[in-house]
């Protein structure tokens, strides 16, 4: 979370809408531990990482939708079975659960 604070502060000063996605749980294999965070502003700028690349694009999409809907927050899950993971080049499957919320300045 600390690595994204400078970006969040800059976006706050620019009065940008921002959503934060945090890993809250993983089942099986997961690229980042619970607590990993990503910030996305209304322009689609990103700071941090919740998956090391596996689902980053989908998380950005969820964060932008949350901002557009002016929603307070929601849980989302992404995952692959072991067979699906192997097909896309991952060594094993897993499920990553995130909570995405809008920051309220």
C-alpha positions as CSV (number, residue, x, y, z in Angstrom):
1,X,0.0,0.0,0.0
2,X,2.8,2.4,0.8
3,X,4.1,2.4,-2.8
4,X,0.9,3.9,-4.1
5,X,0.5,6.7,-1.5
6,X,2.4,9.3,-3.5
7,X,0.2,8.7,-6.5
8,X,-3.0,8.8,-4.4
9,X,-1.9,12.1,-2.8
10,X,-1.2,13.6,-6.2
11,X,-4.5,12.6,-7.5
12,X,-6.3,14.0,-4.4
13,X,-4.6,17.3,-5.0
14,X,-5.8,17.2,-8.6
15,X,-9.4,16.4,-7.4
16,X,-9.4,13.1,-9.3
17,X,-11.9,10.3,-8.4
18,X,-9.9,7.3,-7.3
19,X,-10.8,3.7,-6.5
20,X,-8.6,1.3,-4.4
21,X,-8.5,-2.4,-5.0
22,X,-7.2,-4.6,-2.2
23,X,-6.5,-8.3,-2.1
24,X,-8.5,-9.6,0.8
25,X,-8.2,-13.4,0.3
26,X,-6.5,-16.0,-1.9
27,X,-7.3,-19.6,-2.4
28,X,-4.8,-21.9,-3.9
29,X,-2.0,-20.1,-5.7
30,X,-2.0,-16.3,-5.7
31,X,0.6,-13.9,-7.1
32,X,0.2,-11.3,-4.3
33,X,-0.6,-11.7,-0.6
34,X,-3.7,-10.2,1.1
35,X,-3.1,-6.5,1.6
36,X,-1.6,-5.9,-1.8
37,X,-3.3,-2.8,-3.3
38,X,-3.8,-1.0,-6.6
39,X,-5.2,2.5,-7.1
40,X,-7.0,3.6,-10.3
41,X,-8.0,7.1,-11.1
42,X,-10.9,8.2,-13.3
43,X,-8.6,8.7,-16.2
44,X,-7.4,5.0,-16.0
45,X,-4.0,5.8,-14.5
46,X,-2.8,2.9,-12.3
47,X,-0.5,2.7,-9.3
48,X,0.4,-0.6,-7.5
49,X,-0.5,-4.2,-8.4
50,X,-2.9,-6.8,-7.0
51,X,-1.9,-9.7,-9.3
52,X,1.5,-9.1,-10.9
53,X,-0.3,-8.9,-14.3
54,X,-2.7,-11.8,-14.4
55,X,-5.9,-9.9,-13.9
56,X,-4.7,-6.3,-13.7
57,X,-6.7,-5.2,-16.8
58,X,-9.9,-6.7,-15.4
59,X,-9.3,-5.0,-12.0
60,X,-8.8,-1.6,-13.7
61,X,-12.1,-2.2,-15.6
62,X,-13.9,-3.0,-12.4
63,X,-12.5,0.1,-10.6
64,X,-13.4,2.4,-13.5
65,X,-17.0,0.9,-13.5
66,X,-17.2,1.5,-9.8
67,X,-16.1,5.2,-10.3
68,X,-18.6,5.6,-13.2
69,X,-21.4,4.2,-11.1
70,X,-20.4,6.3,-8.1
71,X,-20.7,3.1,-6.1
72,X,-19.3,2.8,-2.6
73,X,-17.5,-0.5,-3.0
74,X,-17.9,-4.2,-4.0
75,X,-16.2,-7.5,-3.8
76,X,-14.9,-9.2,-6.9
77,X,-13.2,-12.6,-7.5
78,X,-11.0,-13.8,-10.3
79,X,-9.7,-17.3,-10.7
80,X,-8.5,-20.2,-12.8
81,X,-8.8,-23.9,-12.3
82,X,-5.4,-25.8,-12.5
83,X,-6.3,-26.8,-16.1
84,X,-7.3,-23.3,-17.2
85,X,-4.2,-21.8,-15.5
86,X,-1.9,-24.2,-17.4
87,X,-3.6,-23.3,-20.7
88,X,-2.7,-19.6,-20.2
89,X,0.9,-20.3,-19.1
90,X,0.5,-20.3,-15.3
91,X,1.8,-23.1,-13.2
92,X,-1.3,-23.6,-11.1
93,X,-4.8,-22.3,-10.5
94,X,-6.1,-20.1,-7.7
95,X,-8.8,-17.6,-6.8
96,X,-8.0,-14.0,-5.8
97,X,-10.7,-12.0,-3.9
98,X,-10.6,-8.2,-3.9
99,X,-12.5,-5.4,-2.3
100,X,-12.7,-2.3,-4.5
101,X,-13.9,1.0,-3.0
102,X,-13.9,4.6,-4.0
103,X,-12.0,7.0,-1.9
104,X,-14.0,9.8,-0.4
105,X,-12.0,13.0,-0.3
